[in-house]
Structure formats: C-alpha cells, structure tokens
Amino acid sequence: MRETAPVTTIDRDRIGELFARERERFAATHQGSKRAHERAQGSLLSGVPMNWMTRWPGDFPVFFERAEGAELTDVDGNVYADLCLGDTGAMTGHAPAPTTAAVNERLGKGITAMLPTEDAAAVGEEMQRRFGLRDWQFSLSATDANRFVIRIARQITGRPKILIHNHCYHGSVDETVANLVDGQVRPREGSVGPGPDVAETTRVVEINDLEGLERELAEGDVACMLIEPALTNIGIVLADDGYHERVRELTRKHGTLLVIDETHTLCCGPGGYTAAHGLEPDFLTIGKPIGGGIPTGAYGISTEFSDRIIEHTFWKEADVGGVGGTLAGNALSLAAVRATLAEVLTAEAFEQMIALAERFETGVAETIAERGLPWSITRLGCRAEYMFSSTPPHTGAEAAAAMDDDLDALLHLYMLNRGVLMTPFHMMALMSPATTEEQVDRHTEAFREATAELTGG
Ligand SMILES: Cc1ncc(COP(=O)(O)O)c(C=O)c1O
C-alpha cells in the first residue's frame, strides 16, 4: 500500500530560492551554450532560430551538439535523458538507424522533383492499414495538413466555420488560435497579428462538454470539427467514456466533418488513438513523428469524401488553389516515412514504450502520494504528464487553471541540471523505442529530490 501524507502546501518563497540556486548552477555548467547564445544574438532575433526557444527556463537555452536514441549531448558535453524528444518530432528516438539509412540513400538519388517516387504508394498503403482511411496526401508539417483539411472541408460542405476544443493546439493555423473567454470566442492571449476575427471563423467548446457541442453544431454552419482525441498541449486531458461515440453521432447528425489530429496521440499505438479506440473520422491529420525527424505531414480521407474532393477540385488551378506546397510529398520525406513506419514505430516498439510510460507514471504517482502533494499524473499511451492539480483536469480551462509558471520553470531547470530533458512549457514526458528504464528512473529520482526540497521532506 502507498504511504499517503496529508496535503502539503508549497511555500512560494522556497520555489524562488530553489530557482535562484538552480539558475546559478545551470549558468556554471552551460558556459558553451551561453557563448553560443551570445554569438547568435548578433544575427538571430533573441538569439534563437525560433522565438519560442527562449521559453526554456534559465538565462539562455541549451545548445545541443548531438542526439542519438533517447540521449542528447549539449555543446558543453552535458548528457541528458531526452524525455522531450523534440515535442514528439523525435518520438522515434533521434536518428533512428532505419530512417537514417533510407534518408542517406535517398539523398544521393535526388530529394525533390515535383514527381512521385515509388515510396509514396508504399507509405499510402501503410497509412491506410494503420488508420483505416483510404486516400492519403502529404504536406511538410502537421500545421499544413490541418490547414489543407480545413479548406477542403469548407469546399465540400459549403460552410464557413470550424469547431475546436478550448485550449487545443493544432499548429499555427489561424482559425485555431482561439480560446473561450467568459463564454466568448477570442484570439488566444499572445496571438500574433490575428487576421479575420476568430469569432467569425471558429466555434470553441470544452472537451467533454457534449451539451455545448450539440448547441454549437446545431447552428448548421460548421464545416468540420478539428480535434485531438485527448488534449495534449495544455497538459493531458482525457475524453470521458462515451465522448467520442457521441461526437461522431452529433457530427453526422449535423453534417459536420470529423477531423482527428493524431500528431501527438500517435503515442497510443501504431494507429494512434483512432485505431486504439475504434474512431471513425472523415479525415485524419498527422505530422511530426512519422518522418523520424524529417519534416512531413499527412492527411487521410475516407472514401466517401475522396470522391467529393475530386468532384470539387478545379484541376486547371490545382497548384495555386491554397492546398499544396512545392516540397510537399517530396522524395526525401516519403523515404523517411516509409522506413520509420516499417522499422521504427512498430507494434512491438509501442508495447515497450507504453510499459516505460507506465513505469514513469508509477514513480511519479508514488512520490506525489508520499509527499502529500496536491498534484496528479495522467498517462496516454507512451506519454505522461504531471499537473499541479489534485485531480486530473476534465476540460481545457481546468488544465489551464492548473498551470503554475514558477513551479514549471523550477522543475524544468532542476531536471536539466540533473541530466533530464522534459518537454518545455508543461511537465510532459514521452518514451521512444530507444528510451531505457534507467532514463525513466533518473527522472523519478530527480523528481523525488525536487519534491523533497520543495516540501522540506
Ligand atoms: C496536435 C498537434 N497538431 C499539430 C501540431 C503542429 O505541428 P507542426 O508545428 O509540426 O506543424 C502540433 C504541434 O505541437 C500538435 O501538437
């Protein structure tokens, strides 16, 4: 039986003291990263190639030198158990051998030519087998896959709006950079130069709010409902039992297409959440992990809608109609996807990855209970996340309310200083086929140490 302590309150001053100490330690052991960042400030906005990289805690980000399997080495020679895995872009582990071999071979034979290769059909067949949808198309990112599917859904339904979950993330798709604020659809805080008013383009409901969903769909103007089957970008929020069955009934009843974004929820198994739970989407979008690190995105279309897309396509202008991309479906990406699906993200690999996530979950849950912390952990396949609320959140708003920026920054820095890389912006860990029990236990140990220091235990 677990030892359970009474609920513990964390002293906010203690968070600040520990953060100051860890920040100094980080600076002392990451001088190479500091120098790299100083140099980069001469030519890169904020000294980083993408602005969100400044959001890592510490005064500068870690600059990495190499990453293989689930281990990452920075320019100072610090070695990390990588539980971030490029926020799922490297869920395969870094540089997986079969993908690297296929990519190397393809590099010498031509990368992009505006023509298909034979890998394309092999990938299409495998996607079909895994996810159950018949026809596939490719993009360079999950964002683009979502963008294209939204256009297609509008085209074939003749409806203007999309519907999303509150606090979802589907990439930088204009229509999805929206949240509910006091029941109103508003641009997300920090939305950069929002264009068309999201209240005009988007309906937003909480995950698990079936009443709200029915009310919004009944307006009759929603082309598609674009959702992750569980939220994974505001902590993990799981769907209630029966939620997806009812979503499917309601979307069918109201003539709204159902789009499932499996970019992160592929963590549930080889066919993602869709195959694991028998979902029946009209479209499925995905990106990041299927290329083993090589940029790609894809969308699958159910048979019924393939015919309608073909019917609605203005073929003479198909290259400039808003769905496309010169490098989309390029030979290199497809060679990478083919090898990754065939040899890396296999059913056996998922079994092992899920068992590791269970080990991670147990270690964290036992520590939370022992220390009496009002925190919880949620696991979804080979992904797990601890949250600063005593019960797992049931909606996006609840998950957002459980965020604690100070604790989050402290724990990320604490982990970095002990050789563990967690996904930034929330406390999420992902397992790859290369992840080891020792790496999971390294996190558990650091988590035990951090929580002991926080609670004086
Ligand atoms: C569910 C989901 N969809 C789409 C995306 C966008 O992926 P990308 O930035 O690679 O286009 C993300 C990124 O985190 C995501 O989590």
The ligand as an SDF file (V2000), in Angstrom:
LIG
                    3D

 16 16  0  0  0  0  0  0  0  0999 V2000
   -1.8510   18.0970  -32.0910 C   0  0  0  0  0  0  0  0  0  0  0  0
   -0.9140   18.9140  -32.9190 C   0  0  0  0  0  0  0  0  0  0  0  0
   -1.2300   19.1880  -34.1900 N   0  0  0  0  0  0  0  0  0  0  0  0
   -0.4370   19.9210  -34.9810 C   0  0  0  0  0  0  0  0  0  0  0  0
    0.7540   20.4280  -34.4940 C   0  0  0  0  0  0  0  0  0  0  0  0
    1.6150   21.2550  -35.3900 C   0  0  0  0  0  0  0  0  0  0  0  0
    2.7820   20.5930  -35.7190 O   0  0  0  0  0  0  0  0  0  0  0  0
    3.8690   21.3710  -36.5850 P   0  0  0  0  0  0  0  0  0  0  0  0
    4.3180   22.5130  -35.7320 O   0  0  0  0  0  0  0  0  0  0  0  0
    4.9540   20.3690  -36.7770 O   0  0  0  0  0  0  0  0  0  0  0  0
    3.2280   21.8100  -37.8330 O   0  0  0  0  0  0  0  0  0  0  0  0
    1.1260   20.1720  -33.1710 C   0  0  0  0  0  0  0  0  0  0  0  0
    2.3650   20.7130  -32.6300 C   0  0  0  0  0  0  0  0  0  0  0  0
    2.6670   20.6350  -31.4600 O   0  0  0  0  0  0  0  0  0  0  0  0
    0.2670   19.4030  -32.3620 C   0  0  0  0  0  0  0  0  0  0  0  0
    0.5580   19.1450  -31.0990 O   0  0  0  0  0  0  0  0  0  0  0  0
  1  2  1  0
  2  3  1  0
  2 15  2  0
  3  4  2  0
  4  5  1  0
  5  6  1  0
  5 12  2  0
  6  7  1  0
  7  8  1  0
  8  9  2  0
  8 10  1  0
  8 11  1  0
 12 13  1  0
 12 15  1  0
 13 14  2  0
 15 16  1  0
M  END
$$$$
